[in-house]
Amino acid sequence: MIEEIWRNRWLSCINELTSLRLQRESWLDKTNSNPHWSFVEFMCSYFDDLGIDNNYAHQLNNDLISNKEFEIIKPWHELLDKYNSPKNDDYDVEKILEDKEWQLIVEKGVKVKIELSNCLNEAENQILNEEIDYRKYK
């Protein structure tokens, strides 16, 4: 059960980090009061909450992801891990969304997401590719 919860959250994080539409809508919404819908929380949810700060070592050793899934996600994960927001200001979401480096990371993530979806069952694919309406969670 814990493995399923972790995988669902992992796939959801990937989905959030690969949708410029969702990022623009939620990060720029001045009426949004839920801190999850921000650049900082998207990154924290992925790296910190999922415990993947050691390049997926724990997840691989405990069969939370397969070697194939890791090989697919690794290049995007490394780009994401090295990303620094413009002027190191993680709260200037307008600059982040305009940042060509960020846009390339999201674009690469979309390609990874497509490849990853070929390894997943129907239920996991649904989580990875869901059109998220963040307003339901405001």
N, C-alpha and C positions, 0 to 999 in steps of 0.2 A: 504494500500500500504506500509506504513512504517513497519507494522508487517511482511509482506512478505519479504521485503528487509532485515530486521533484521534476520529472520529465515534462509534465504538463506546464509547470511554471517556466521551465527552460524554453520550451517551444513558444510559450506566450511572450517571453522576453525577446526572443529572436524576432517574432512577429512585430513587436513594438519597435524594435531597433532597425527594422527594415522597411518601415512605412513612413515616407516623407509626408504623405497626406495626414496620417495620424499625428505625427510630430508637429506639423504646422498648425493643425486644428487645436490640439491640446496645449502645446507649449505657448502659443501666442494668445490664448483665450484669457483675457484679463479678468473674466468672471469666474474662472476656475479656482476653486478653493481646495481641491484635493492635491496634496503635494506629490502623489505618485505620478501625475501627468506633467512631468518636467524632465529636462535632460538629465539633471543630477540623479533623480530617482530611477530613470530608465537604466542608467549606467550602474547605479548601486544595486538595483534589483538583479541585474545580470551578473556582475562580478562578485558582489558581497553576499547577497541573499542566497545565491546559488552555490556559493563557496567554490568558485572556479578560479580563484586568484593564483593557483599553482598549476595553471595550464592543463586543467582537467585531470590531474594525476589521481585524485581521490575517486572521481567519477569513473575513470577507466578501470582502476583497481577493484571497484565495487560493482562493475557491470551496469552502471547507470546509463552509459552510452557505449556503443560498439566502437571498435577501432575504425570501422568504415565511416561512421558518423563523425568521429573525431577528425579523421583525415579530410572530410568534406568541410567541416567548420573551422578547422585550424587556421587557414590563411586569413579568413575574415576576423576571427577571434583575435589574432595577433595585430591586425590593423586597428581594431577597436581598442585593444589594450594600449597601444602606443599613441592614440589620439590625444591631442591637447587642443582644447578650445582656443579660439582667437584671444590673444592677450591673457591666456589662462583664466578667462572669466567664464566659468561654467553656468553662470546665470544670465549671460547675454545671449539668449536663445535666438534672437534675430541674426546675430553674427554667426552663430553656429549653423543655422539653417542656410545662410548665404555662403558658408565656407565650402569651397570646392573640395577640400580634403574630406569633409564630412559627407558631402554628396557622393563622392566616390566610394566611401566606406558603405554607405547605404546601398548604393548601386551594386557593389560587390556582394553585400548581404542578400540582396534579392536573388542574385544568381546562385548563391550558396543555399538559400531557402528552397529554390526550385530543385536543386540537386538532392538536398536533404529529404525533401518530400517523397522522393522515389524510394526511400528506405523505410518509410513509416507506414503504419496501418491507417485505416480510414479515420479513426477517432483522433489519432495524433495529427494527421493531416488537417483535420478540421481546426484544431487549435492553432497550428502553424499558419494557416491561411485565412483565418477568420478576419472579416472586416470589422474591426473594433470601433464601437461607438462609445467613446470615452464619456460622453454626456450622461450615460446611464450610471456612471460612477462618481459624478461630481459631488 
